[in-house]
Amino acid sequence: MTNDTTAARHAAAERVSQSAGWTTELRAMFTLAWPLVIAQLAQNALTTTDVIMIGWLGPRYLAAATLATTFLMPALLTAMGIVGAVAPLVAQARGSRDIKAVRRIVRQGAWAAIALAALLTPIIWQIKPIFLALGQDPDTTELAEQFIHIGVWMLFPALLIAVLRSMLSAFDATRVILLITVAGVFVNAGINYLLIFGNFGFPRLELRGAAISTLSTNIVMFALTLAYVLRHRRFKRFHVLLRFWRPDWSRFREIFRIGLPIGLTVLAEISLFTAAALLMGRLGTDEIAAHAIALQCASMAFMVPLGIGTAATVRVGMAYGRSDPSGVARAGWTAIVLGVGFMALSCLLFLTLAPSVVGLFLNSGDPANTNALALAASFLVIAGVFQLVDGGQVVAAHALRGLSDTTVPMILAIAGYWVIGLPVAYVLGFVVQWRGVGIWIGLASGLAFVAVVLVARFAMRERLGLMRPR
């Protein structure tokens, strides 16, 4: 009787302990994630500010800026994916209390950032001959070149910012990331106002002014982030610039081993949506406009699970670093539930209020917009379902990155995007003649495949050997 009572007490105590563990993890995940979510939204606001202000110059300038960023952003985001390997590596080092490794990882992450920027800059510099060979309008290409020949230099500070942000995220210092990003929005808007239009006696530089603003904002944000890391008592003990010139080739290779698949995954996803836009272009102007509206709405909602995913990488990486399988499980599943849960809310919003949402982008009183509005509303309904799988796949991918598992997820993602998503989009859009709706269903099907296999991979992490000791 006594033994039974003791066993029951132990079981009850274990249940209470597990419940407390999940509650603690939820609180820690939320505390880490919410500044990252808002920082992602603020980062999106940087681009939005540029689009609005350049748009005031006229459609010709906006088209040129769009052409320039279409060429620049895939390279930048791919490189950011590569140096993003710093986050799980630093989190693992923190979890295992390997302080010396933190400095080495961050230093080699900075080396990787500089090397990638130096490699990509001369390629992006050649925008004019490349775009002319692709049949783009010469006048628009000329304007785009004006932007690129200044803006391309932002690769150096932007990639170094990504390295330092990865370090700060791994130590839960996400509020400073938020504050610096918000400051960047104001700096960018102010310099744009002065240099694009020549206000307050400054020269009117138009697209060159926008490029100078983009470059200057990234330099300011990098300087602020570096100053924080060097001067704050919590981080200056790492001496991240100490013997900066000293190589650590094993760490350098590890960053590329883990980060290159991340970068290629990002590139595969970006190119999928680029291909979808090109398919929409074959259907007509209204379809392109409707697609842009639905995609903008989906992109804004996507910032939330993306921020949660970044937090998942850190929390899973810390638990993995301290060899805590239960902590890995709690961190991963908490993040997945939070990410999918938020996307369920945005799904409900899109399903119930699609006409009202798209009405924010186009004047519903103009009869010329009637078809585009109807198309956008139909796309947004599909985007609602699309939200659920998109949230699941991005958080699961980030949770796996916390285990340094990036190569197989890259292969699965490429298969989902290009073997399933794009062919289904083409068949439904042009063979079955579902047009734009078919293209969006194709996108959703590709992301659904990726979401299912990545969540399953995280669930089977121990059987697949992903929890092997570091």
C-alpha angles and dihedrals in degrees: 000000000000091000091051091050092049092049091049091051091050091049091049091048091050091051090050090048092050092048090050089049093055091045091050091048092049091051093047092046093050093047091051097041107046097068089046091052093051090043089055090051090048090050087053088050090059090063092041090054091053092049093050096047096042088047088062088065090060142266094289092060093042090052091051093048090048090051091050096048091044086061097040105041101060090054092046095047093045091052090046088054090055096049088042085081085083090076099062092038093052091044090053091048090050091049091052091042092239098152096172091055091059093064092046093049093048092045093051090043088058089048089053091048093052092045093050093047091049090050097047100041098073090045094051089043088069093065094125100057091039095051094041089053087053091055099253120158109277096220093049091045090052091055091045089054090055089058096043097049088063103026095052090073089068087079090082099054093033094056092044088052088054091054094050092044089054089055093047092047091051088058095045092250094136100133092070088053088055094048094048092047092051089048088052091056091057094043091050094048092048096049090044090054092050101042106029094054102021096240125173093018097306118134117267101242100162109189092006087055091053090050092049089050092051092049094044093048092053091048091051092047091048092049092050093047093047092047090053093050093047098044107032110098092228094058108026089076088072092062092208093186095048109123088349091171092059112105125224101188097182091057091043091054091045091056091054093042091057099027102046093066089048091052093047090049090053090048092050091052094046092049091049091059091043089054090048090053090051090051089050088051089063090058100054148272095288091054092051092050092046091047091051091052095048092045092050091053092047091046093054091051090046091063090074099058088038090060091044089049091055089052089048091056090055097044094045091044092052092049091047091049092055091044094245110149093179090052090051090052094048094047095047098045094042090055093046092050092047093048096046091041092058091045089053087060093049088046089056090048093051094046095050104032104030096127092049093047095051089045088070090067103043132035104256090196092066110088089209089068097051097098095042091050092050091049092047091051091051091048091049092055089057089043087059091064088038088060094065096054093039091056092047096050097047095048093044090050091052092047089054089050087061086064090048087248105142111126100067093041087053091054091047092048094049090048091050095047101040107021096042112012103047098039091048089048091052095045095047094040101046110011098041088032096228086135115191094359089056091051091053091047087053091053091049093049093052092049091045090057091049092047094051096047095044094048088047090050091053090048090052095042096123095047090048092052096246092131096060113142115272 
